[in-house]
Every structure is written in C-alpha cells, then in structure tokens.
Amino acid sequence: MAMARFPHLQLKRKIDGSYRPKKGGGKKEVNPTTKANLTTNRDGHGGKLLSSIDVLSNYWEKQPSIKRSPKSS
C-alpha cells in the first residue's frame, strides 16, 4: 500500500512492517466502584444493567419511525 493513495491523511505509523506497541505502563488503578461491581456487587450491578437495557429497549420499541427487523427468539 503506497502512501500516495492517501495524501489527505496524516498517518502517524508506517504502513508496512510489524507493529510493536510500547511496553510497560505500570499497574493501573481500578476505580473503587468498578472493583466493587466486579467482586462484591455483581448481582446488583447485573440487575442495574438489565434494567437499563429494558428501559432502552422499551424506548426504541415505541419509536414509530424506526424500521425494525423481526425479533429472533
């Protein structure tokens, strides 16, 4: 792939060759809420996500101008 095909793009990486990402970065701090959701609050967090999905799903089902494909069970 030649660079001339995309002169309008300012590419930061070379196109040919292997990509070698930077190593390291150190230990990342985990947000306390995230940590709780992944450990002690799994059921509550899962229930909240399901509730949010239900709200969004109901909203989109009520939109008359959106064409939907038939639901597959």
N, C-alpha and C positions, 0 to 999 in steps of 0.2 A: 504494500500500500504506500503510495507516494504522498508526501506532504502537499504536493501541488494540487491534489484533489480537494483539499480543504483549506484554501488560503485565508478564508474568513475566520477560521478558528485559531485561537492562540493556545495550542496544545502544550501542556507542561511536561509531559512524559514522551519519551521516544516511542515510536510506533513499532519498530522491530526489536526483537530480543526478549529476554526474560525479564519479568518484573520482580524486583527484590524489595519487599517492603522493609521499612525501618524496623529494627528490633528494639525491644525494651518497652519503656513506657511506665514501668513501675507498677505497683499494686494500686488498683483503682478503689476509691472509697465508694461503698454502696450506701445509697440513701436509706436511712432507717425505716422509712415506710415500705420501700421495696423489699428490704430484708425481712420485715415482718410479714409482708404478703407472701413471700416465698417460703416462710417457715411456719410461724405460729398462727397466721390468719389466712391460711389457704382457703378454707371453706367460705369465710366471709367475703374474701376478695373474689372468689369464683362466683358467688351469688350476686355480688355487685356487678360483675362483668356481664353475667347472663341477664340481669335486669336492664342494664344499659342496651344490650343487644335487642331485647324485646321492645324497648321504647323506640329505638331507631327503626326496627322492622315494622312496627305499627305505624309509625310516621310515614314511611315510604309506601306502605300498602294503601294509605289514604290519599296519596297524591294521584289525581286523575290524569295528569298529563304525561305520566311516565308509562311507557310500554314495558311490560314485564313478560319474560318468558314463563311458560308454565312451570309450577313448582315440581321438582322431582322428589319423590319420597324415598 
